[in-house]
Amino acid sequence: MSSAPLPSDPRWPRAGDLFVSGSELIADLTLVGVPAWRTSISPTGADATPAAVREALLRYSTYSTEHEIDLASLRLVDAGDIADPDGRAGEKRVMTRLAHSSQQQGFLVALGGDNSITYSVALGVWGEKIAQAGLITLDAHHDLRDGESNGSPVRRLIEAGLAGARVVQIGIADYSNSPEYAARARDFGITVISRASLRTRSMVGVMAEALAIAGAAGGPIHVDLDVDVCDRAVVPACPAAAPGGISADELRQAAFLAAGDPRVSSLDITEVDARIDAPDARTVRLAALLVLEAAAGVASRNG
């Protein structure tokens, strides 16, 4: 990303400047970095991504033309990064930190880091409500692998007490999963909405279905935005993205719809390796826009 100074215009406030630093402040939306990378199946520099996304937020304004929402109406807090979030000790740190701050953090946006953070972030937010909780993933992959890695958070959450019947996976791609893990998804009772089915369905309809399923027990919903669900052409910093994924616009729309629903309490943005992004930083900039779409969704709850 270019280090050239950004132009200054008092009539064009920057979204990144809205975030106030602090971990104990009352917020409508709290941003927290969870820079996990050590257990990734593929080598990744995803630990560099939270800082890169914060820098990218300065390149966008506070105003959504589509929704006629100015994010300046929100209390936005940046709680910084959770240090060393990898492994069981690191995951425990994440859970403890998020549980401690849940009363004042408002809607939580966790910046990965690889997809392993979905496990610790969701458990930290849900706490004892896991039996009633729901999970929605936008991901090319099932994340039901054995072991403990960025390929296993959904399986681990189910084994921790999340009902498979309240898990919805959107964007599951061809040639990106094995027959055995696809069978595991069926055995767990997971609702799978494949990439192929999205060709004839709107994201509005898909998200409405997903929210109804994930929220059926009345508990909190966590949404995992694994950016490798997108077409590789628009997310070159996602090592596992494949040609033919969903568009950047569809993922942005999903982020807004998710955060706009009061049943959703938290969201993560994962699998972006800022160190291998294109020179125009298109993947990191998409991740920053997902943060802003989530903020606009939270603002829309009042309108």
Secondary structure, 3 states (H helix, E strand, C coil): CCCCCCCCCCCCCEHHHHCEECCCCCCCEEEEEECCCCCCCCCCCHHHHHHHHHHHHCCCECEECCCCEEHHHCCEEEEEECCCCCHHHHHHHHHHHHHHCHHHHCEEEEEECCCCHHHHHHHHHHHHHHHHCEEEEECCCCCCCCCCCCCCHHHHHHHHCCCHHHEEEEEECCCCCCHHHHHHHHHHCCEEEECHHHHHCCHHHHHHHHHHHHCCCCCCEEEEEEHHHECCCCCCCCCCCCCCCECHHHHHHHHHHHHCCCCEEEEEEECCCHHHCCCCCHHHHHHHHHHHHHHHHHHHCCC
